[in-house]
Amino acid sequence: MARNLGAIAGGVMLLAIAGFGAMQWLGGAHAPSALLDPAPTVGGPFALTDEDRGTVTEATWRGRFVLLYFGYRYCPDVCPTELAKMVEAYELLPASAQAQTVLAFATVDPERDDAASLRDYTDLFHPALIGLTGTPAQTDAAARAFRVYHRRVAEGRDADAYLLDHSSFTYLLGPDGRTRQVFPATITAEAMAADVARQIGPALAERRLP
């Protein structure tokens, strides 16, 4: 009997450790609107190219908030849905908060998503949405920094006809460039907007101080 109880307790402990590890891997990303602790780190140094072929790094938008999503232009459903949600959340913000927020879409498919094609794609959603690309090494490094999973899962007859499987989270970066929140695909635009506004509010208040 004692041996059975010990086995059960051990199993419960293993499940708890596994669950904690999964949450640590994404910094609590599975919990909608969960604030991130500084550890483990989600995000970090990166160097990508924007639609104007300018270099964008983790320091480019310091002083502003950034809503960042990783995906690719040929994504048939998830990316359009999540980008539309991110744009809707942005439009729900007051003008003062919008002025402090950058919208960014980073590709995980640089072979097909160059600067010009990303501009055409992001403009379909909102003129404020900025597409980011780079070399495969650069986009892979950015994806790793934000713990973005991606891989090819379907190949077509042509070399450039394929689909990618990828994780789907929207990241909110603070004025210091650090990740403040990770939004899962299950969150609504209204909830995302409320959380973004809550994060931006104190920053706006500080700027109004004499």
ZIZI-V339709 format. One record per residue. N is the residue number from 0. PHI is phi in whole degrees, -180 to 180 (NA if undefined). Layout:
N;PHI  N;PHI
This chain:
0;NA  1;-63  2;-64  3;-64  4;-64  5;-65  6;-65  7;-64  8;-62  9;-64  10;-64  11;-62  12;-63  13;-63  14;-64  15;-64  16;-64  17;-63  18;-64  19;-64  20;-63  21;-64  22;-67  23;-65  24;-59  25;-107  26;60  27;82  28;-68  29;-75  30;-93  31;-52  32;64  33;-77  34;-70  35;-90  36;-78  37;-55  38;-122  39;-78  40;-78  41;-119  42;108  43;159  44;-61  45;-155  46;-142  47;-128  48;-118  49;-89  50;-65  51;-94  52;65  53;-92  54;-82  55;-120  56;-123  57;-64  58;-96  59;-60  60;-105  61;-59  62;97  63;-128  64;-89  65;-133  66;-99  67;-124  68;-130  69;-104  70;-172  71;-156  72;-66  73;-86  74;-59  75;-77  76;-146  77;-63  78;-62  79;-58  80;-64  81;-72  82;-67  83;-63  84;-66  85;-62  86;-66  87;-63  88;-62  89;-61  90;-72  91;-80  92;-75  93;-65  94;-57  95;-64  96;-77  97;-59  98;-64  99;-104  100;-122  101;-105  102;-105  103;-137  104;-125  105;-101  106;-80  107;-110  108;-134  109;-67  110;-62  111;-110  112;-102  113;-89  114;-61  115;-66  116;-69  117;-68  118;-61  119;-61  120;-71  121;-66  122;-65  123;-67  124;-98  125;-170  126;-64  127;-83  128;-77  129;-109  130;-87  131;-126  132;-136  133;164  134;-74  135;-54  136;-65  137;-70  138;-69  139;-65  140;-65  141;-64  142;-62  143;-63  144;-59  145;-101  146;58  147;-91  148;-86  149;-159  150;-163  151;-74  152;-126  153;-146  154;-112  155;-100  156;-68  157;-87  158;-62  159;-100  160;-105  161;-156  162;-116  163;-120  164;-97  165;-153  166;-70  167;-133  168;-136  169;-108  170;-105  171;-106  172;-99  173;-87  174;-60  175;-90  176;86  177;-88  178;-71  179;-92  180;-147  181;-123  182;-99  183;-77  184;-65  185;-79  186;-74  187;-90  188;-61  189;-64  190;-68  191;-62  192;-61  193;-63  194;-71  195;-64  196;-61  197;-65  198;-73  199;-76  200;-48  201;-60  202;-66  203;-67  204;-63  205;-63  206;-72  207;-85  208;-68  209;-67
